C-alpha cells in the first residue's frame, strides 16, 4: 500500500452514513457538558471539537464532531449514524432541562480532499448559501466537510470508502455496532483527537477515564494495520499464532485494531493473512 496522501477523489461527494443530531435550547450547552467527555463548556460559538459519549463504565458509545453554532444550539455530526438510538438514550437524561433533542435533517454531509474555503482548524465557517464548512484535515492531507442544505454533490460507494479509509489513517475510529460499549477512550486513541477531558467535572465514565489516565494503566492502544480485504470488525489479530487483539474499524484493506502497547510490528496476522503496521497521520485534533 502506498503511503501517498494524494486525494482519493476530486470535488465534493455526498457521504450518506454520517447523520446529524441537534441539541437546542437554553440548557443545551450545560446538558452536553454534563453528558459528553469533551470540555463543552469551553467551546466558543462558531467552533467545534471532537467528542465522545461514554457508558457509566467508561466504554465508548459514539465518537462525533460537536459544533457550537451559538449559545443555544449544538450540532452533532455522527459519522457512524445510529442517531435515533443516541437521541433516545440522551432524552432519558434531560429531566427538567430546557432543551430539544432531534434529528437535523435539513443538511447533507459532503466531503472533499481539498483545503477549506473559509474554515480553519476548530473555527467553522458559514458560507453564503447557508452551508457550514469544517476543516477536517491537515496541510499534508487537506480535507473539508460541508453540511449543505442544497445537497447537490454526487455520491458513490468508492468515495464513501475512500473517506472512511482516510478517517482511519487519521486515527478516527469508525465504530460498527458490534464495537460500541467495548472500548475505553484511551484504548481507541481518542487523546489524538482531544475528544475527552480529564480535567473537567463529572460525566458518565469520567472516573474510569481519569483513573486510567492518572495511574497510567492503559495497556492497549489503537494501531493502524494494512490487512487483507474481507476482514471485519471483531476479527482477532494474532501474533506468532496467538490472539493478542481485535479489529475495531475496517475500511477495505485498512483497519484500526486495539493491541497491547508492546506488540511490535513483526509476526502479525488477521484471518490467516499477514498484517502490517502503518503510521497514523497527525493533525485531526481540534
N, C-alpha and C positions, 0 to 999 in steps of 0.2 A: 504494500500500500504506500502510495506517495505521501510525503509529509507536506506537500504543497498546499498553501492556503488560498489558492486561486478560487474565484467564485464558482459555485456549482451550477448556477443558472443565472441568466440575465434578467433584469427587471423584477417587478413585484409579482409574487404568486400568492394566491389565497391559501391560507393554512386552515384546514377545516377542523382539526382536532381541538385547538385552543377555544375555550369558552370564557365569557365574561360574567362576573358577578358584581353587582352594585350594592354598596352599603351607604345609605343616605340618611341624614337627619342630624340633629344637634349632638347626639351621643355616638355618632359613627366612629370617630377617631378614638374616643375613650374605650369603646367596646372592642375595637380592633386591637388596641394596645394591650388590653387585658387578655385577649384570646390568642393572639399570634406571637411568635417568638422573636420577631424583629422589634426594634425600638420605634414603634409607630409614632410615639409622642414627639419625637424629634424631627419627623419628616415634614418638610416645608410644603406649602401649597405649590403645585406645579412641578413636583418632583416624585420620583418613585424609588422603590427599593425591592430587593428580593426578600421574600418572607416564607415562613413555613408554619403550618398548624400541626400541633402535636397531640397525641393522646396523653392522658394523665401519667402514663408510664414512660413518656418521653420518646415515643415512636412517631415517625413522620406519617401524617395523613395526606398532606399535599404540600407541594412547593409551587410558588406562584410569584408573579410580579404584583406589587401593591402600589397603586397610583393614588396620590392625594390630589384630586382635581381642585378642591377648595376645602374650606374648613368644615363643610357639611357633607362631602361626598368622596368616597373611596371607590376605586375600581380594581377588582382582582382579575388578572389575566391568568387563567388556569390552563396551562399548556397541555395537560392530560385530560381535559374535560371533566366529567362527573360533577358538574356544578350543582345539579339538582340535589345530589346526596350531600354535598358540602353545605348548601344552603339550608337543607332540612336539619342537619346537625347543629349548625350555627344558631338557628332560630330557637333551639332549646335553651340557650343561654341568655336570651335577650331580656327576659323578666320585665322590669318596668322601664328599661331604657328606651329613649325616643330615637328609633331608627327603623328603617325598612330594608330588608334583605331580599333582593330579587335579581333575576336574570337581566343582563343588559344586552338585549337582542338587537339593538339598533346599530351595531357595528359588525363589520367583518374584520378578521385579523389577516394582515398581509405582510409577507416578509421579503426582503431583498438583500443580496450580498453586495451592498454598496453603502457609502457613507450617508449619514442622515443629512437632510437638507437644512434642518434648524435645531434639532435636539442634540444635546451634548451631555454625555455622562448620565448623571441622575436627573438632569433637568429635561422634562418632556417639553414638546413644542406643539402648539395648536396651529395648524395650517389654515389658510383662508377658507377652505371648504368645510371646516369643522373636524378634519382628520386629526387624530392625536398621533404624534410621531415619537418613537422611542429609539434611543441609541443602545443597541444590544451587542456591540462588537468591540473590537479594539483597532488600532491603526493598521496592524498586520492583517487582520481579518475583519473588515468593516461589515456590519450587519445592521439593518434597520427594520423595525416593526412599525406598521401603521395600523391604527384602529380606525377604519374607514366607514363612514356612513353610506358611501356610494357602493362599495363592494364590487368594483368593476375589474379587478385583477383576475387573470386566468388561474385555474387550478389544475394540477396534475399530480399523480401519485409520486412520480420521480422527484418533483420539487419538495413535496412533503417529507420524503425520506431524506433528501439532502439536508433539509433544515434540521431534522431530528439528529442526523449524524453530526452536524455542526454543534448542536447543543451538547451532545455527549463529549465532543472534543474539548469544549469549554468547561466540562465538569458539571453540567446541569443535568441532574437525574431526571429521566422521563419515566414516571412510575406506572407500570402495569398494575391493574387492580390486585394481582396476587402479591405485589411487593409493598403495598401500603400496610402501615402498622407493623412493619417488620424491623425497621432500622432507626437508629438514633441519628440526629443531625450530624454528629461527628463521624459516624460510620459512612454517611453519604457525602462527606466532604463539604458540607454546606457553609463552613467557615470561608471557603473560597469565594462564595457569593455574598458574604456578610449577611446571611439570611437569618441569623439568630443572635441574640444578645445574652451575655452572662452578667450584665450589669444592671439591666432594667428590673422592674418589680416582678411580681409573680405572674405566671401564665401557666397553662397546662403543660406539665412535663418539665418545668423550669428547674425543679430540684435535681432531677436526673441529669439534665444538661450541665448545670453548674457543678455538680459533684464530679462528673466525668472530666470537665474542663480543669477544675482546680486541683483535683487529685491525680490528674494525668493518667486516667485509667482506660483511655481509648486504646484498644489493642488491634483494631481493624480499621481500614480506611478504603475509600473508593479508588479504584485503579482502572485506567483505560486499557482495553485489550483489543487487539485485532484477532478475530475469530473466524471460523468457517461459517458461511451463511447457513441459516437454518436453525441455529441455536435460539433458545427462548429464555425469557426471564425465569429465574428459579433453577436453571440448569447448574449443575455442580462445576466448579473449577477445581481441577486436580493438579497436584504437583508430584511428579515421580510416582503416579498411580494412587495417591492418597487425596481424598477430598479435603480441600482447605478453605473453600469459599463458594460464593454464589453469584451468578449473574443477576443484576438488578434491572438494568436497562439495556435493550438491544435495538440496533438500527443497522440492518444489513450485516456487514462484516465488522461492525464496531460494537463494543459493549462496555458498560461500566459494571465492574464487579466489586464486591466487598471482600477484601482479602486481608490476611494478617500483615502487620506493618513490616515484618521481617521476611516476607515471601521471597524476595529476589526475582530475577527475570528468567531463570532457566527452568526447563522441565515442566512448563505449564501446559495444560490441555483442557479442552471443553468438548464433550461428546466424542472423545476419541481422537480429536484432531488438535494439532499444536496451536497454542495461543501465544501471542507476542505482546509484551508490554509496550505501550506507546506513551509519549509525554502528553500531559494535559496542557491546554492552551490557557494562558493567564489573561486577565483583563475583563472578566464579566462582573466582578463585584461592583456594587453601586452603594 
